[in-house]
């Protein structure tokens, strides 16, 4: 089995019921595509999004989950609750969660285990800061995050890895193609050495992906898709990215 290509949109803390109008063209692009297409909206929109897309091939996911399956955790969402609402995936360890909420690799690992137990696919994010890149520590940082954030029960069916250099998220800046290739090669080598099906785990690139640069990013070895932020909010931006991945 080869890695399944995935175009994943992270709406972050954006969107409302009116924004669901964007789904029609996205769902049309997902129909019959060779890649999976996923939208991860704010949790309150998961249920109405599921109602809007109906039996479409478009997938819906969450942006985070708690490591416990239930309990006194005000404001948190359990992986089982995401699954019950119709989600198939959940983003974990995004740099904004790590920075804004102090999430550690150990916390991300525990959340991934909860996601797996609930039957969700965990999209585990890794990435270096600008200071770490400038200090030539990128590969060490990524290797450490992979070792500590990815649980032993991970496999190609329940886990996707996303490389998102922190300094490229929402800034309009992207690493060079060679820099992306170097990190994705490291990720593939790490997973292949650790997991029996590590060669088949989908690896996404994220960080200022847009229609203008999608095709050249998808041509890089071991890049099996993208985790897209702002460009996933509008069908006019996200559909060309889906089409570029479908053609890759």
N, C-alpha and C positions, 0 to 999 in steps of 0.2 A: 504494500500500500504506500502510495506517495502522499506527502503532506497535502491536505485539502486546503485550497486557497480560500482566504477569508478577507472580505472588505468589511471592517467593523467601524461603526460610527459612534463616537462618544459625545453625547450632547452636553455632558457636564451639567452645570446648574442653569440650563437654558431650556426654553421651550414651554409651550402651554397647549391647551386644547386646540387652538387655532393652528398651531404648528403641525398638527397631524395631517393637514392638507398636503404637506410635503411628501408624505408616505406613498401617495398613489403612484408617482413616477418612479420612486425607489423600488416599490414592489414590482412594478412592471419590468424594471431592469433586472430584478432578481429572478424572474420567471425564466427557466430554461438556461440560466447562466451556468458556466462551468465552475464558478466560485460561489461560496456561501456569502450572503449579505446579512449583516447584523446591525441593529440600531440599539444602543444602550441609552435610554432616556432617563431623566429623573424618575425615581421609583413611583411617584404618584401617577405618572403617565403610562406605566407598563400595562395596566389593565385596559384603559381606553385605547391604547395603541393596538393591543391584541384584538379588540373588538373592531377596530378600523380595518386592519389588514385581513381579517378572516382567515381563509385557507391559503393565503399567499405563501410563497417560498421565503418571504422576508422573515428573518429571525429577530427576536427581541431579548435583550439582556439587562442585567443590573449593573450598577457602577461600583458597588461595594456590598459586603455582607459581614455580619458578625460571626465570630468563631463558634458561638453557642447556638444550639438549635431553637432555644426559647429561653425566656427568663426575664429578670428585672434589669433590662438594658434600655432605658428610655431613649427614644430617638433612633435606635438601631433597627436593622432589618436582618432577619435570619435568611440563610440560604434556602431553607425549606419554604419560607414565605415567598421568595422570589419565584421559586419553581411553581408554587401553587398559583401564582398570578400569571404564569405562562412563560416565564423566562427560561431560556436554554443555556445562557452564558452569564458570567459575571466578571467584571474587571476587578483585579486585585493588585494592590501595591503600586498604583499609579503614583508618580512623583508628587502630585499635588496632595495626595493622601499622606504620603510619607513626610512631606514638608509641613503641611498645615495641621496634621493630626498626630504627628510623631510616630507614625507606624514603622515598626522595625521589621527586619527580615523574618524574625520569629513569629510576629503577628501575622504577616502575610502568609507564611507557611500554614499556620493554624486555620486561617480563613480558607485557604485552598483545600485543606482537608475537609472542612465543613461543606464547601461547595461540592466536592467530589461525593461526599456522603449523601448529599441531597440530589445527586444526579445532574448537577450543572457542570458545564465546561468552564474551567478557571482560565481566564486570560491574565497571566502573571506578568507584570511590568518590571523591567529593569532599565537602568540608565544612569549615566554619570553626570555630575554637575560641571559647570564651566571650569571651576577651579580644578576639579579632578582631571578633566581633559587637558588643561594647560600644564598640569604637573605630570602628564604622560602616564596617568594611572588608570586610564579607561578600562583596559583589559583586566587588570587586577580587580577593579571595582565590580565589573560585570560578572567575573568568575565567582567572586564572593557572594554576590546577590543570588546567583543561580544556585550555588551550593546550599545556601541558607533559606531561600524562599520557596524552592520547589520541593514538595514533599516526596517521600519515597514511593508513594502510591500513584505518582503521576505517570501518564502514558499518553499516546497519541490520540486517544479517544476522549480523554477528559481534561486535557491541558493544551493551552496555546501560550507561547511566549511572545512578548512584545518588547522590542528594544526602542526606548524613547529617551534619547539624550535630553536631559533636563533643560539644557540651554537652547534647545530647538523647539520646545513646546510653546506654541502660540506667539513665537517671535518673528516668524517669517524666515528664520535662518535654518539651514539644513547642513548636516555633515556632507563632506564630499562622498562621491560614490564609493571610493576606495575605503573611506572610514566606515561606511555602512557595511561594506563587504567584509571588512576585517572583523567587526563585532559579530556579524551573523555567522561567519565561519567558526569563531570561537564558541558561540552558542550551540551550533550544530555538533561540533567536536565534543563539547561537554555533555550534551544530552545523549549522543551516540555511545559515549563511554559509560554513562551511568544507567541509562534505561534500555531495556531490550528492544524497544521500538523507537528509540530516540531519533533515528534518522527520519522518522515519519511525523514528528511533532511539527505543527505549523509554526513558523517564525514570522512575526509581523514587524514592520518598521513603522514608527510613529514619530511625528514631530514636523509640523508645517508641511504635511502632504497635501498637494493640491492638483488640479487637473494638469497644470503646466509641467509638473515634475513626476507625475505618477508613473508613466510608462518607463522612464529611465530607471526609476527605483525598482520597479517590478522586474526589470531585466537582470538585476544583480543576483548572483547565486545565493541560494538559501533564503531569499526574501519571498515568502509565500502569501504576502498580503500586506495590509496596512491597518493601523489603528488611527483613525482620522478624527480630529477634533472639530474645529470651526467649519471646515469644508463639508462636514456631514449634516449640517443644519439645513442646508438648502439643496433640493434635488438638482438644481442647475449646476451645482458644484460637485455633489457626490456621485451622481449618475455617470459623468465622464470618468471618474476614478474607478467605479465598478466596471465600466466597459474596458478600461485599460487593463485591469486585472484579469478580466475574462479573456482578453486577447493575449495575455502574457504566456 
